[in-house]
Amino acid sequence: MCGRFTLIAEIDYIAELFDSVGSMNITDNYSRPAVEMPARYNIAPSQPVLIIKNQIDVVQSKKNTPNMQLAQWGFIADWMREPPRSLIINARSETVLVKPMFRGAIEQNRCIIPATGWYEWKTIKGVKQPFYMSRDMSKTNNSLLAFAGVYSRFMAADGSEIDTIAIMTKPAVGMLKQVHGRMPCLLPQEAYKNWLDGWNIRGRTAVELFDDAEVDSLKMHAVSRDVGNSRIDRVHFIDEIEVEGAVVKMPEPKAQLSLF
């Protein structure tokens, strides 16, 4: 699953990478995003998160263009009369096409959740130890990750509306399997446009856009257990700490011998 993540990139950089604008920006040229998002080191379920989604309820010239806004992390389907009893923060990619909760959203209401890393927990000697996964900047010049997600606009009984999201997950691959059995669905940059295009790209095609190769540019390390407290948000949460027997380093792949 994905239950905590970080976003510490500048808002202008995020807007440029996703070619998006802020929904509150009413200027003609959309030169600067109006959405504000401070650096966050411990984003937790039920909190507001930054998302990128295509605009739908706008003039024709702006339709199907990336839009940056805030939404609540905890999915509520638009057909529900009241929020579910348990917060729904993840959607499994293996079942999203058939689950009543998500099968409408995966067709047209897809979004991207920008992140600079995420946390997972592994039990070591009876203690739950958090690990932080992020880009290895020695392998890439892009610090941002793109989590695939689905969103819904829920209308409460009093007529108020709220946009909600769930982060999509899949079975973990590579070194990530050492910490947790699942991981966020990661999108490569070349897939951003198609993932957001609910007008022309069907859900069954969209779920094939996730790229396991994104894991090759990641690194992970143990961090302070303080991150488990969702009421605290501190810079030091992403700092590496030493934990005996934390993870086994993945061996480098051996060169394949030639037959000739």
Secondary structure as UniProt FT lines:
FT   STRAND          4..7
FT   HELIX           11..18
FT   STRAND          21..22
FT   TURN            23..24
FT   STRAND          40..43
FT   TURN            45..46
FT   STRAND          48..54
FT   HELIX           60..62
FT   TURN            63..64
FT   STRAND          66..73
FT   TURN            78..79
FT   STRAND          90..92
FT   TURN            93..98
FT   TURN            100..104
FT   HELIX           105..108
FT   STRAND          110..115
FT   STRAND          117..124
FT   TURN            125..126
FT   STRAND          127..135
FT   TURN            137..139
FT   STRAND          145..155
FT   TURN            157..158
FT   STRAND          161..171
FT   HELIX           174..178
FT   STRAND          182..184
FT   HELIX           189..191
FT   HELIX           192..196
FT   TURN            198..200
FT   HELIX           203..206
FT   TURN            207..208
FT   HELIX           212..217
FT   STRAND          218..222
FT   HELIX           225..228
FT   TURN            230..231
FT   HELIX           235..238
FT   TURN            244..245
//
